[in-house]
Amino acid sequence: MKHQQQSWNAVPKKLTAATWSALGVMAILSVANGNAIAQTQTEEVAVQKVEITGSSIKRINAETALPVQVISRQDIAKTGATTAEQLLSTLTANTGYTQESASISDKPGSSGLSGANLRGLGVSSTLVLLNGRRMAAFAFGGEGTDLNSIPLSAIDRVEVLKDGASAVYGADAVGGVINFITRKDFRGFEASVSGMRTAEGGGGDTALSLLAGFGNINNDGYNFFASLQHKKNDQLRTSQRDFAVSAWRPLEARGYPDNFTSANTFPAGIYSVSPSRYLGNPSAPDCAGPSSILIAGACRFDYQAAADVYPESQKTNLITRGTFAINSDHTLIAEFTASKNDAKYRLSPTGVNGAQGTRSSAWTYPAGGPFYPKTYVNSAGQTVATDGKPFNVRIRLTPGGARTNGQESEQQRLLLGAEGVIAGWDYNTAYAHSVSENTQTLTNGYYDRALLLAAFKTGKINPFGAQSAEGQALLDSAERNIDGRKGKSTTDVFDARFTREIAQLDAGAVGMATGIEFRREKLEDNSSDEILAGTIYSTSKSRRVSESRDVKAIFAEFDVPLTKELNAQMAIRHDSYGGNIGSSTNPKLALRYQPSKDLLFRASFGTGFRAPTMKDLDPSTVETSTGGLYFDTIGCTKFKSQCYSDQIPTTEAGNANLKPEKSKQFSMGVVWEPLAAFSAAIDYWSVRKTDVIKFAPETLIDTDPEFVEKSITRDSDGFIENWALTAQNQGKETKSGIDLNFAYRTKFDGMGKVTTRLSGTLMTKSEQQFSANSKVFDNLGKWGFEYVTPKWRHRLSADWDIGNWGMTIANSFQLHHEDQQLDPSGKRPTVASYSLWDLQAGYYGFKGLKITGGVLNVLNTKPPFSNQTLTYFAGFDSTYVDPRGRSYYVRLNYAF
């Protein structure tokens, strides 16, 4: 009884009114609408053997021993999503996923990746497949698959395995598997055009997709289809959203004197040459707003006011597939996919701390310069006459415009395969060559240090106002527009899978599958010489990586009917990486017990093995800085230094001696379908990882400064010179929760049918530690160290189909959580729950033409205030919210 009470305490006291209402409506309708249910039960449905993600053995009953969520093409359309990222954001098991928009940051190595993160176990622990096979990892860092490379227009369904599938697809699929499955035998032509606009401007999009196919594999012996999709996203500026317009939030945000602002400002602040100390600013007290703000007597720069919230981008995706029947037993398959994503990320203008450094490196303005001020206003608000001596400045290069990074990502995959029957075995084999290439270009607002310093010391660049033609020309001559980073990731895979029934027991046939896989991975990820040498201001550095490795694997799987009601799925996989990583054998056991037609119990246990990424293993180093601004508690208290928030200098390094992560995962659940119109599934899951591979998260300096201090070096005045960040095996990570899935379908006389669905995830544990004997942190319902771990997320939807009309209303919800930082009063506030309502309507009465339109975020709900520091944006958390607000879309689809 005590154990039961402990489990119940993990459940939030309040879910939502929408959740409980939905469950209540489902229960009432299941009793009150018996006639409709009885009618539905009499409908006969043809069944055939299908292969479901999580097993290589085909079964008649698609509800397996492992929890798999299937999202059909019709379901995808009803979400209003036009990209894989938008679709997966509706998955309640996808926590801490990487949004492309969150790449607007000067965090080192920021890349533009859009990645899935099942269970919040990391992008690298979520395996994303296309038609059951891997794609090349994202070229910047080699961690995870970029969702931008997957076009929704060609997808038939998405199968999400929420249990680690280490025995079938790879031991690294600790968090689970997301399998995008394209259409296989499409014939005809489809064209779709869509457009979306936001109520407050910015962030809109337009999309065009074409799909064509011909040939019937059964009658003609072949089929070929091709899908082309092009999508354009508009820029969304911070000035277009009131919750994002400023980083200065004195009444809400953490209680640091300078809040989220920068001392590198425009007009520039004046500092004495030696010793360096702040004197004042000629533009105070007005400080030339809105970007410059008077705070505690000094002008500070509001970096957020000059940035984008959402990047402008263009995405083009192509998928082609051909199948050719040699005879009734053998079919050849060829697939070619290609994608290109061009995006622009705009940040605040380059900032320069010219108040420090040697006589030759400090930004010293000459006394005889044409823009030398007569007076300045000091921090006490007094107007003081200048003394005729040179002075140093801290400056923001606003006259040069925003720093702009161009990001071009390209992916291609060629697959040649065959499937059929040989010697009584069903076989499926293929070779795939997959390439991901990325280029990050400095397109505006980046400057050569030496050239710009020399230009400034002429005195012809105005640090306090508008530039003369000569001053602007000097600025422009020092600008550098170069390819700052290039990456290429290549994966070559050959695999072969064989399956058949090998024995007949009293309870049924024993199925067996076995397979092999050979994989070669390469990664080249290089920052330019200039960026690594530090000759360009305000650039993000990333370590140079050049690695390759070979991976071999073999697996076997058995489906054994122990009784008529009880089936056992037993699988084992052996992966070999060679070298220091070595090899690992991981078993999987799953049980499926169905005592009656309407009730099913299932349970599974398995182990996992995730090798370090090639970037983790590469011992190269790079000097960079934190992405967020942090207050040095120890420095301020002990040394009376750095009593303000700032980016902290760091040195990042790989570690050739890393061990692989190991994991154990367990799940158990029940599926109940008392009526053909109602189904319910409840699954408990738990994952425990050991030897977790991570860098110490930068937010740890706020949470455990004593732990961080061991890796910090300081100068004689106590200022932080360097924080050593090295990839390490950090201890343990444990997560557990309960997945709930309910569906109710009912018909009304003359009023069509309504289908109600609820998919939710209740987290019951989220713990993390950063060394074997260190403190264990409880992240449940908190911001944590990298992203939010909410206790509850759900998606609730109701579809009403009547005649040629269809309507969908949906709610996406995330429960409130504890914020990362303290507020000015010293309390840790609560970030409010985030609830979005979407509405869609469609008309299908025209031959071959479907017209749909909808409103996303009907209530124009704004992101809740968050006092987090890790992302570039202050005041809200860009890792899970949709900053666009209310938006309207329309889509036309024509097919024949």
NORPE-V282388 format. One line per field, one symbol per residue. ss: DSSP state (~ for helix, > for strand, _ for the rest). phi: phi as a letter, one per 40 degrees, with the letter a starting at -180 (. if undefined). burial: 1 if it has 16 or more other ideal C-beta (glycine too) atoms within 10 Angstrom, else 0. A space follows every 50 residues. Layout:
# NORPE-V282388
ss = ???
phi = ???
burial = ???
This chain:
# NORPE-V282388
ss = _~~~~~~~~_______~~~~~~~~~~~~~~~~_~~~~~~~~________> ________>________>>>>>~~~~~~~____~~~~~_____>___>_~ ~~~___________>__>____~~~>>>>>__>_____________~~~_ _~~~>>>>>>>______________>>>>>>>_____>>>>>>>>>>>__ ____>>>>>>>>>>_______>>>>>>>>>>>>__>>~~~__________ ___________>__>___>>>______>>>>__________>>>>__>>> >_~~~~_>>>_>>>>>>>>>>>>>>>>__>>>>>>>>>>>>>>>>>>___ >>>__________>>_________>>>_____>>>_____>>>>>>_~~~ __>>>>>>>>>>>>>>>>>>>>__>>>>>>>>>>>>>>>>>>>>__>>~~ ~~~~~~____________~~~~~~~~~_>___>>>>>>>>>>>>>>>>>> >>>>>__>>>>>>>>>>>>>>>>>>>>_~~~~~__>________>>>>>> >>>>>>>>>>>____>>>>>>>>>>>>>___>>>>>>>>>>>>>>>__>> >>>>>>>>>>___~~~~___>>>>>____>>_~~~~~~~_____>>__>> >>>_______>>>>>>>>>>>>>>>__>>>>>>>>>>>>>__>>_____~ ~~~_~~~~~__>>>_____>>>>>>>_>>__>>>>>>>>>>>>>>>>>__ _>>>>>>>>>>>>>>>>>________>>___>______>__>>>>>>>>> >>__>>>>>>>>>>__>>>>>>_____>>>>__>>>>>>>>>>>>>__>> >>>>>>_________>________>___________>>>>>>>>>_
phi = .ccccccccccdcbcacccccccccdccccccbccccdccccccbcbacb bbdhacccbccccccbcbcbbccccdcccgcbbcccccccccccbgcccc ccccabcdgdbgcbbcacggchdccbcbbbfgbcbccdccggbgbccccb cccbccabbbccbdbccbbiccccchbbbcbccbbcbhabbbbaabbccb gggcababbbbbaagbccccgaabaabbbbbbbccbccccbccbcaccbc cbcdccdbfbbbccbbdccbbccaccacbiacccccgfccccbcbfgbcb bccccbbccbccabbbbbbbabbbccacbbbcbbbbbaaabbbbbbbcdd bbcccbhcdcbccbccccccbcccaabcccgccbcccgbcbcbbbbcdcc gccbbcbbbbbbabbbaaaibafgbcbababbbbbbbbbbbcbagbbccc ccccccccgccccbacccdccccccccccbbbccabaabbbbbbbabbaa cbabbdcicccbbaababbbbbabbbccdccccgcbcfbcbbccbabaab bbaaaaabbbccacbbbbbbaabbbbbggccgbabbcabbbbbbcacbba baaaaabbabcdcccdccccbacaaccccbccccccccbfbfcacacbcb bcacacbccccbabbaaaabbbbcbccbaabbbcbabbbbfccacdcccc cccaccccdcbbbbcccgcccabcbbdacbhbabbaabcbbbabbabbdg bgbbbbbbbabbcbaababbadbcccccccgbcgbbacbccababbabbb bagcbabbbabbbbcdacccbccdcgbccbcccbbbbbbbbabbcccgbb bbaabcfdcfccdccbccbcccccgabccbcbccgcabbbbbbbaa
burial = 00000000010000110010011001001100100110010000000000 11111110100011111110100011111111111111111111111111 11111111111111111111111111111111111111111111111111 11111011111111111111111111111111100100010101011100 01111110101010100000001111111111111111111011111110 00110101111111111111100000011111110011001111101111 11111111111110111111111110000010101011111111111111 11111000000111100010111001110000000100011111111111 01111111111110101111000001111101011111111111111110 11101110111111001000110110011100011111111110111111 00000001011111101010111111110111001111111111101010 10101111111000001110111110100010010101011111000001 11111111111111111101010111111111111000101101111111 11111001111111111110111011111111111111111111111111 11011001101101000101001010111111111111111111111000 01011111111111111111000000101111111111111111111111 10000111111111111111111000001010011111010101000001 0111111000111111111111111111111111101010101000
